[in-house]
Amino acid sequence: MAHEARPRSSAVLTEEGRAVLRRTWPAYARGIQEYFGRRLDDEEARTLAASLEGVLSATRRPRGRMRAPATKAGTVRIGDVR
């Protein structure tokens, strides 16, 4: 199927949804770290962070953003939602 012919959809995060995300994000961040992030070595964490940054760059909107920069071995740090 040609790119132009693909079905498209979008979603908008309301201010109320943004507030819920800010309030619940710490629990999600802990889960991501516990079940996913600690299983990556430094190189894997850097590769994943670079890949996710590429996706963010391609889809970034002026407001709001989540980051996952790599830190020490086996750790992916999840940034605050702004």
Distance bins in CASP14 RR format, pairs under 12 A and 6 or more apart:
PFRMAT RR
TARGET T0000
AUTHOR 0000-0000-0000
RMODE 2
METHOD distances of the structure
MODEL  1
1 7 0 0 0 0 1 0 0 0 0 0 0
10 59 0 0 0 0 0 1 0 0 0 0 0
10 61 0 0 0 0 0 1 0 0 0 0 0
11 17 0 0 0 0 0 1 0 0 0 0 0
11 59 0 0 0 0 0 1 0 0 0 0 0
11 61 0 0 0 0 0 1 0 0 0 0 0
12 18 0 0 0 0 0 1 0 0 0 0 0
12 61 0 0 0 0 1 0 0 0 0 0 0
12 63 0 0 0 0 0 1 0 0 0 0 0
13 19 0 0 0 0 1 0 0 0 0 0 0
13 20 0 0 0 0 1 0 0 0 0 0 0
13 21 1 0 0 1 0 0 0 0 0 0 0
13 22 0 0 0 0 0 1 0 0 0 0 0
13 61 0 0 0 0 1 0 0 0 0 0 0
13 63 0 0 0 0 1 0 0 0 0 0 0
13 64 0 0 0 0 1 0 0 0 0 0 0
13 65 0 0 0 0 0 1 0 0 0 0 0
13 66 0 0 0 0 0 1 0 0 0 0 0
13 81 0 0 0 0 1 0 0 0 0 0 0
14 20 0 0 0 0 1 0 0 0 0 0 0
14 21 0 0 0 0 0 1 0 0 0 0 0
14 63 0 0 0 0 0 1 0 0 0 0 0
15 21 0 0 0 0 0 1 0 0 0 0 0
15 22 0 0 0 0 0 1 0 0 0 0 0
15 63 0 0 0 0 0 1 0 0 0 0 0
15 64 0 0 0 0 0 1 0 0 0 0 0
16 22 0 0 0 0 0 1 0 0 0 0 0
16 23 0 0 0 0 0 1 0 0 0 0 0
17 23 0 0 0 0 1 0 0 0 0 0 0
17 24 0 0 0 0 1 0 0 0 0 0 0
17 25 0 0 0 0 0 1 0 0 0 0 0
17 64 0 0 0 0 0 1 0 0 0 0 0
17 81 0 0 0 0 0 1 0 0 0 0 0
18 24 0 0 0 0 0 1 0 0 0 0 0
18 25 0 0 0 0 0 1 0 0 0 0 0
18 63 0 0 0 0 1 0 0 0 0 0 0
18 64 1 0 0 1 0 0 0 0 0 0 0
18 65 0 0 0 0 0 1 0 0 0 0 0
18 66 0 0 0 0 0 1 0 0 0 0 0
18 81 1 0 0 1 0 0 0 0 0 0 0
18 82 0 0 0 0 1 0 0 0 0 0 0
19 25 0 0 0 0 0 1 0 0 0 0 0
19 81 0 0 0 0 0 1 0 0 0 0 0
20 27 0 0 0 0 0 1 0 0 0 0 0
20 28 0 0 0 0 0 1 0 0 0 0 0
20 81 0 0 0 0 0 1 0 0 0 0 0
21 27 0 0 0 0 0 1 0 0 0 0 0
21 28 0 0 0 0 1 0 0 0 0 0 0
21 29 0 0 0 0 0 1 0 0 0 0 0
21 64 0 0 0 0 1 0 0 0 0 0 0
21 65 0 0 0 0 0 1 0 0 0 0 0
21 66 0 0 0 0 1 0 0 0 0 0 0
21 80 0 0 0 0 0 1 0 0 0 0 0
21 81 1 0 1 0 0 0 0 0 0 0 0
21 82 0 0 0 0 0 1 0 0 0 0 0
22 28 0 0 0 0 0 1 0 0 0 0 0
22 29 0 0 0 0 0 1 0 0 0 0 0
22 64 0 0 0 0 0 1 0 0 0 0 0
22 66 0 0 0 0 0 1 0 0 0 0 0
22 79 0 0 0 0 0 1 0 0 0 0 0
22 80 0 0 0 0 1 0 0 0 0 0 0
22 81 1 0 1 0 0 0 0 0 0 0 0
22 82 0 0 0 0 1 0 0 0 0 0 0
23 81 0 0 0 0 0 1 0 0 0 0 0
24 30 0 0 0 0 0 1 0 0 0 0 0
24 31 0 0 0 0 0 1 0 0 0 0 0
24 81 0 0 0 0 1 0 0 0 0 0 0
25 31 0 0 0 0 0 1 0 0 0 0 0
25 32 0 0 0 0 1 0 0 0 0 0 0
25 66 0 0 0 0 1 0 0 0 0 0 0
25 78 1 0 0 1 0 0 0 0 0 0 0
25 79 0 0 0 0 1 0 0 0 0 0 0
25 80 1 0 0 1 0 0 0 0 0 0 0
25 81 1 0 1 0 0 0 0 0 0 0 0
25 82 0 0 0 0 0 1 0 0 0 0 0
26 32 0 0 0 0 0 1 0 0 0 0 0
26 33 0 0 0 0 0 1 0 0 0 0 0
26 78 0 0 0 0 1 0 0 0 0 0 0
26 79 0 0 0 0 0 1 0 0 0 0 0
26 80 0 0 0 0 1 0 0 0 0 0 0
26 81 0 0 0 0 0 1 0 0 0 0 0
27 33 0 0 0 0 0 1 0 0 0 0 0
27 34 0 0 0 0 0 1 0 0 0 0 0
27 78 0 0 0 0 0 1 0 0 0 0 0
28 34 0 0 0 0 0 1 0 0 0 0 0
28 35 0 0 0 0 0 1 0 0 0 0 0
28 36 0 0 0 0 0 1 0 0 0 0 0
28 66 0 0 0 0 1 0 0 0 0 0 0
28 68 0 0 0 0 0 1 0 0 0 0 0
28 78 1 0 0 1 0 0 0 0 0 0 0
28 79 0 0 0 0 0 1 0 0 0 0 0
28 80 0 0 0 0 0 1 0 0 0 0 0
28 81 0 0 0 0 1 0 0 0 0 0 0
29 35 0 0 0 0 0 1 0 0 0 0 0
29 36 0 0 0 0 0 1 0 0 0 0 0
29 37 0 0 0 0 0 1 0 0 0 0 0
29 66 0 0 0 0 1 0 0 0 0 0 0
29 67 0 0 0 0 0 1 0 0 0 0 0
29 68 0 0 0 0 1 0 0 0 0 0 0
29 75 0 0 0 0 0 1 0 0 0 0 0
29 76 0 0 0 0 1 0 0 0 0 0 0
29 77 0 0 0 0 1 0 0 0 0 0 0
29 78 1 0 1 0 0 0 0 0 0 0 0
29 79 1 0 0 1 0 0 0 0 0 0 0
29 80 0 0 0 0 1 0 0 0 0 0 0
29 81 0 0 0 0 1 0 0 0 0 0 0
30 36 0 0 0 0 0 1 0 0 0 0 0
30 37 0 0 0 0 0 1 0 0 0 0 0
30 38 0 0 0 0 0 1 0 0 0 0 0
30 78 0 0 0 0 1 0 0 0 0 0 0
31 37 0 0 0 0 1 0 0 0 0 0 0
31 38 0 0 0 0 1 0 0 0 0 0 0
31 76 0 0 0 0 0 1 0 0 0 0 0
31 78 0 0 0 0 1 0 0 0 0 0 0
32 38 0 0 0 0 1 0 0 0 0 0 0
32 39 0 0 0 0 0 1 0 0 0 0 0
32 40 0 0 0 0 0 1 0 0 0 0 0
32 48 0 0 0 0 0 1 0 0 0 0 0
32 52 0 0 0 0 0 1 0 0 0 0 0
32 66 0 0 0 0 0 1 0 0 0 0 0
32 68 0 0 0 0 1 0 0 0 0 0 0
32 75 0 0 0 0 0 1 0 0 0 0 0
32 76 1 0 0 1 0 0 0 0 0 0 0
32 77 0 0 0 0 0 1 0 0 0 0 0
32 78 1 0 1 0 0 0 0 0 0 0 0
32 79 0 0 0 0 0 1 0 0 0 0 0
33 39 0 0 0 0 0 1 0 0 0 0 0
33 40 0 0 0 0 0 1 0 0 0 0 0
33 45 0 0 0 0 0 1 0 0 0 0 0
33 68 0 0 0 0 0 1 0 0 0 0 0
33 71 0 0 0 0 0 1 0 0 0 0 0
33 74 0 0 0 0 1 0 0 0 0 0 0
33 75 1 0 0 1 0 0 0 0 0 0 0
33 76 1 0 0 1 0 0 0 0 0 0 0
33 77 0 0 0 0 1 0 0 0 0 0 0
33 78 1 0 0 1 0 0 0 0 0 0 0
33 79 0 0 0 0 0 1 0 0 0 0 0
34 74 0 0 0 0 0 1 0 0 0 0 0
34 75 0 0 0 0 0 1 0 0 0 0 0
34 76 0 0 0 0 0 1 0 0 0 0 0
34 78 0 0 0 0 0 1 0 0 0 0 0
35 76 0 0 0 0 0 1 0 0 0 0 0
36 44 0 0 0 0 0 1 0 0 0 0 0
36 45 0 0 0 0 0 1 0 0 0 0 0
36 48 0 0 0 0 1 0 0 0 0 0 0
36 68 0 0 0 0 1 0 0 0 0 0 0
36 74 0 0 0 0 0 1 0 0 0 0 0
36 75 0 0 0 0 0 1 0 0 0 0 0
36 76 1 0 0 1 0 0 0 0 0 0 0
36 78 0 0 0 0 0 1 0 0 0 0 0
37 44 0 0 0 0 1 0 0 0 0 0 0
37 45 1 0 0 1 0 0 0 0 0 0 0
37 48 0 0 0 0 1 0 0 0 0 0 0
37 49 0 0 0 0 0 1 0 0 0 0 0
37 68 0 0 0 0 1 0 0 0 0 0 0
37 70 0 0 0 0 1 0 0 0 0 0 0
37 71 0 0 0 0 0 1 0 0 0 0 0
37 72 0 0 0 0 0 1 0 0 0 0 0
37 73 0 0 0 0 0 1 0 0 0 0 0
37 74 1 0 0 1 0 0 0 0 0 0 0
37 75 1 0 0 1 0 0 0 0 0 0 0
37 76 1 0 1 0 0 0 0 0 0 0 0
37 77 0 0 0 0 1 0 0 0 0 0 0
37 78 0 0 0 0 1 0 0 0 0 0 0
38 44 0 0 0 0 0 1 0 0 0 0 0
38 45 0 0 0 0 1 0 0 0 0 0 0
38 71 0 0 0 0 0 1 0 0 0 0 0
38 72 0 0 0 0 0 1 0 0 0 0 0
38 73 0 0 0 0 1 0 0 0 0 0 0
38 74 1 0 1 0 0 0 0 0 0 0 0
38 75 1 0 0 1 0 0 0 0 0 0 0
38 76 0 0 0 0 1 0 0 0 0 0 0
38 77 0 0 0 0 0 1 0 0 0 0 0
39 45 0 0 0 0 1 0 0 0 0 0 0
39 48 0 0 0 0 0 1 0 0 0 0 0
39 73 0 0 0 0 0 1 0 0 0 0 0
39 74 1 0 0 1 0 0 0 0 0 0 0
39 75 0 0 0 0 0 1 0 0 0 0 0
39 76 0 0 0 0 1 0 0 0 0 0 0
40 46 0 0 0 0 1 0 0 0 0 0 0
40 47 0 0 0 0 1 0 0 0 0 0 0
40 48 1 0 0 1 0 0 0 0 0 0 0
40 49 0 0 0 0 1 0 0 0 0 0 0
40 68 0 0 0 0 0 1 0 0 0 0 0
40 70 0 0 0 0 1 0 0 0 0 0 0
40 71 0 0 0 0 0 1 0 0 0 0 0
40 72 0 0 0 0 0 1 0 0 0 0 0
40 73 0 0 0 0 1 0 0 0 0 0 0
40 74 1 0 1 0 0 0 0 0 0 0 0
40 75 1 0 0 1 0 0 0 0 0 0 0
40 76 1 0 0 1 0 0 0 0 0 0 0
40 77 0 0 0 0 0 1 0 0 0 0 0
41 47 0 0 0 0 1 0 0 0 0 0 0
41 48 0 0 0 0 0 1 0 0 0 0 0
41 70 0 0 0 0 1 0 0 0 0 0 0
41 71 0 0 0 0 0 1 0 0 0 0 0
41 72 0 0 0 0 0 1 0 0 0 0 0
41 73 1 0 1 0 0 0 0 0 0 0 0
41 74 1 0 1 0 0 0 0 0 0 0 0
41 75 0 0 0 0 1 0 0 0 0 0 0
41 76 0 0 0 0 0 1 0 0 0 0 0
42 48 0 0 0 0 0 1 0 0 0 0 0
42 49 0 0 0 0 0 1 0 0 0 0 0
42 70 1 0 0 1 0 0 0 0 0 0 0
42 71 0 0 0 0 1 0 0 0 0 0 0
42 72 1 0 0 1 0 0 0 0 0 0 0
42 73 1 0 1 0 0 0 0 0 0 0 0
42 74 1 0 0 1 0 0 0 0 0 0 0
42 75 0 0 0 0 1 0 0 0 0 0 0
42 76 0 0 0 0 0 1 0 0 0 0 0
43 49 0 0 0 0 0 1 0 0 0 0 0
43 50 0 0 0 0 0 1 0 0 0 0 0
43 70 0 0 0 0 1 0 0 0 0 0 0
43 73 0 0 0 0 1 0 0 0 0 0 0
43 74 0 0 0 0 0 1 0 0 0 0 0
44 50 0 0 0 0 0 1 0 0 0 0 0
44 51 0 0 0 0 0 1 0 0 0 0 0
44 70 0 0 0 0 1 0 0 0 0 0 0
44 73 0 0 0 0 1 0 0 0 0 0 0
44 74 1 0 0 1 0 0 0 0 0 0 0
44 75 0 0 0 0 0 1 0 0 0 0 0
44 76 0 0 0 0 1 0 0 0 0 0 0
45 51 0 0 0 0 0 1 0 0 0 0 0
45 52 0 0 0 0 0 1 0 0 0 0 0
45 68 0 0 0 0 1 0 0 0 0 0 0
45 69 0 0 0 0 1 0 0 0 0 0 0
45 70 1 1 0 0 0 0 0 0 0 0 0
45 71 1 0 0 1 0 0 0 0 0 0 0
45 72 0 0 0 0 1 0 0 0 0 0 0
45 73 1 0 0 1 0 0 0 0 0 0 0
45 74 1 0 0 1 0 0 0 0 0 0 0
45 75 1 0 0 1 0 0 0 0 0 0 0
45 76 1 0 1 0 0 0 0 0 0 0 0
45 77 0 0 0 0 1 0 0 0 0 0 0
45 78 0 0 0 0 0 1 0 0 0 0 0
46 52 0 0 0 0 0 1 0 0 0 0 0
46 53 0 0 0 0 0 1 0 0 0 0 0
46 68 0 0 0 0 0 1 0 0 0 0 0
46 69 0 0 0 0 1 0 0 0 0 0 0
46 70 1 0 1 0 0 0 0 0 0 0 0
46 71 0 0 0 0 1 0 0 0 0 0 0
46 72 0 0 0 0 0 1 0 0 0 0 0
46 73 0 0 0 0 0 1 0 0 0 0 0
46 74 0 0 0 0 0 1 0 0 0 0 0
46 75 0 0 0 0 0 1 0 0 0 0 0
46 76 0 0 0 0 1 0 0 0 0 0 0
46 77 0 0 0 0 0 1 0 0 0 0 0
47 53 0 0 0 0 0 1 0 0 0 0 0
47 54 0 0 0 0 0 1 0 0 0 0 0
47 68 0 0 0 0 0 1 0 0 0 0 0
47 70 0 0 0 0 1 0 0 0 0 0 0
47 76 0 0 0 0 0 1 0 0 0 0 0
48 54 0 0 0 0 0 1 0 0 0 0 0
48 55 0 0 0 0 0 1 0 0 0 0 0
48 67 0 0 0 0 0 1 0 0 0 0 0
48 68 1 0 0 1 0 0 0 0 0 0 0
48 69 0 0 0 0 0 1 0 0 0 0 0
48 70 1 0 0 1 0 0 0 0 0 0 0
48 71 0 0 0 0 0 1 0 0 0 0 0
48 74 0 0 0 0 0 1 0 0 0 0 0
48 75 0 0 0 0 0 1 0 0 0 0 0
48 76 1 0 0 1 0 0 0 0 0 0 0
48 77 0 0 0 0 0 1 0 0 0 0 0
48 78 0 0 0 0 0 1 0 0 0 0 0
49 55 0 0 0 0 0 1 0 0 0 0 0
49 56 0 0 0 0 0 1 0 0 0 0 0
49 66 0 0 0 0 0 1 0 0 0 0 0
49 67 0 0 0 0 1 0 0 0 0 0 0
49 68 1 0 1 0 0 0 0 0 0 0 0
49 69 1 0 1 0 0 0 0 0 0 0 0
49 70 1 0 1 0 0 0 0 0 0 0 0
49 71 0 0 0 0 1 0 0 0 0 0 0
49 74 0 0 0 0 0 1 0 0 0 0 0
49 75 0 0 0 0 0 1 0 0 0 0 0
49 76 1 0 0 1 0 0 0 0 0 0 0
49 77 0 0 0 0 1 0 0 0 0 0 0
49 78 0 0 0 0 0 1 0 0 0 0 0
49 79 0 0 0 0 0 1 0 0 0 0 0
50 56 0 0 0 0 0 1 0 0 0 0 0
50 57 0 0 0 0 0 1 0 0 0 0 0
50 67 0 0 0 0 0 1 0 0 0 0 0
50 68 0 0 0 0 0 1 0 0 0 0 0
50 69 0 0 0 0 1 0 0 0 0 0 0
50 70 0 0 0 0 1 0 0 0 0 0 0
50 76 0 0 0 0 0 1 0 0 0 0 0
51 57 0 0 0 0 0 1 0 0 0 0 0
51 58 0 0 0 0 0 1 0 0 0 0 0
51 68 0 0 0 0 1 0 0 0 0 0 0
51 70 0 0 0 0 0 1 0 0 0 0 0
51 76 0 0 0 0 0 1 0 0 0 0 0
52 58 0 0 0 0 0 1 0 0 0 0 0
52 59 0 0 0 0 0 1 0 0 0 0 0
52 60 0 0 0 0 0 1 0 0 0 0 0
52 65 0 0 0 0 0 1 0 0 0 0 0
52 66 0 0 0 0 1 0 0 0 0 0 0
52 67 0 0 0 0 1 0 0 0 0 0 0
52 68 1 0 1 0 0 0 0 0 0 0 0
52 69 0 0 0 0 1 0 0 0 0 0 0
52 70 0 0 0 0 0 1 0 0 0 0 0
52 76 0 0 0 0 1 0 0 0 0 0 0
52 78 0 0 0 0 0 1 0 0 0 0 0
52 79 0 0 0 0 0 1 0 0 0 0 0
53 59 0 0 0 0 0 1 0 0 0 0 0
53 60 0 0 0 0 1 0 0 0 0 0 0
53 65 0 0 0 0 0 1 0 0 0 0 0
53 66 0 0 0 0 0 1 0 0 0 0 0
53 67 1 0 0 1 0 0 0 0 0 0 0
53 68 0 0 0 0 1 0 0 0 0 0 0
53 69 0 0 0 0 1 0 0 0 0 0 0
53 70 0 0 0 0 0 1 0 0 0 0 0
54 60 0 0 0 0 1 0 0 0 0 0 0
54 67 0 0 0 0 0 1 0 0 0 0 0
54 68 0 0 0 0 0 1 0 0 0 0 0
55 65 0 0 0 0 0 1 0 0 0 0 0
55 66 0 0 0 0 0 1 0 0 0 0 0
55 67 0 0 0 0 0 1 0 0 0 0 0
55 68 0 0 0 0 0 1 0 0 0 0 0
56 64 0 0 0 0 0 1 0 0 0 0 0
56 65 1 0 0 1 0 0 0 0 0 0 0
56 66 1 0 0 1 0 0 0 0 0 0 0
56 67 1 0 0 1 0 0 0 0 0 0 0
56 68 0 0 0 0 1 0 0 0 0 0 0
56 69 0 0 0 0 0 1 0 0 0 0 0
57 65 0 0 0 0 0 1 0 0 0 0 0
57 67 0 0 0 0 0 1 0 0 0 0 0
59 65 0 0 0 0 0 1 0 0 0 0 0
59 66 0 0 0 0 0 1 0 0 0 0 0
60 66 0 0 0 0 0 1 0 0 0 0 0
60 67 0 0 0 0 0 1 0 0 0 0 0
61 82 0 0 0 0 0 1 0 0 0 0 0
62 82 0 0 0 0 0 1 0 0 0 0 0
63 81 0 0 0 0 0 1 0 0 0 0 0
63 82 0 0 0 0 1 0 0 0 0 0 0
64 79 0 0 0 0 0 1 0 0 0 0 0
64 80 0 0 0 0 0 1 0 0 0 0 0
64 81 1 0 0 1 0 0 0 0 0 0 0
64 82 1 0 1 0 0 0 0 0 0 0 0
65 78 0 0 0 0 0 1 0 0 0 0 0
65 79 0 0 0 0 1 0 0 0 0 0 0
65 80 0 0 0 0 1 0 0 0 0 0 0
65 81 1 0 0 1 0 0 0 0 0 0 0
65 82 1 0 0 1 0 0 0 0 0 0 0
66 76 0 0 0 0 0 1 0 0 0 0 0
66 77 0 0 0 0 0 1 0 0 0 0 0
66 78 1 0 0 1 0 0 0 0 0 0 0
66 79 1 0 0 1 0 0 0 0 0 0 0
66 80 0 0 0 0 1 0 0 0 0 0 0
66 81 1 0 1 0 0 0 0 0 0 0 0
66 82 0 0 0 0 1 0 0 0 0 0 0
67 76 0 0 0 0 0 1 0 0 0 0 0
67 77 0 0 0 0 1 0 0 0 0 0 0
67 78 1 0 0 1 0 0 0 0 0 0 0
67 79 1 0 1 0 0 0 0 0 0 0 0
67 80 0 0 0 0 1 0 0 0 0 0 0
67 81 0 0 0 0 1 0 0 0 0 0 0
67 82 0 0 0 0 1 0 0 0 0 0 0
68 75 0 0 0 0 0 1 0 0 0 0 0
68 76 1 0 1 0 0 0 0 0 0 0 0
68 77 1 0 0 1 0 0 0 0 0 0 0
68 78 1 0 1 0 0 0 0 0 0 0 0
68 79 1 0 0 1 0 0 0 0 0 0 0
68 80 0 0 0 0 0 1 0 0 0 0 0
69 75 0 0 0 0 0 1 0 0 0 0 0
69 76 1 0 0 1 0 0 0 0 0 0 0
69 77 1 0 1 0 0 0 0 0 0 0 0
69 78 0 0 0 0 1 0 0 0 0 0 0
69 79 1 0 0 1 0 0 0 0 0 0 0
69 80 0 0 0 0 0 1 0 0 0 0 0
70 76 1 0 0 1 0 0 0 0 0 0 0
70 77 1 0 0 1 0 0 0 0 0 0 0
70 78 0 0 0 0 0 1 0 0 0 0 0
70 79 0 0 0 0 0 1 0 0 0 0 0
71 77 1 0 1 0 0 0 0 0 0 0 0
71 78 0 0 0 0 0 1 0 0 0 0 0
71 79 0 0 0 0 0 1 0 0 0 0 0
END
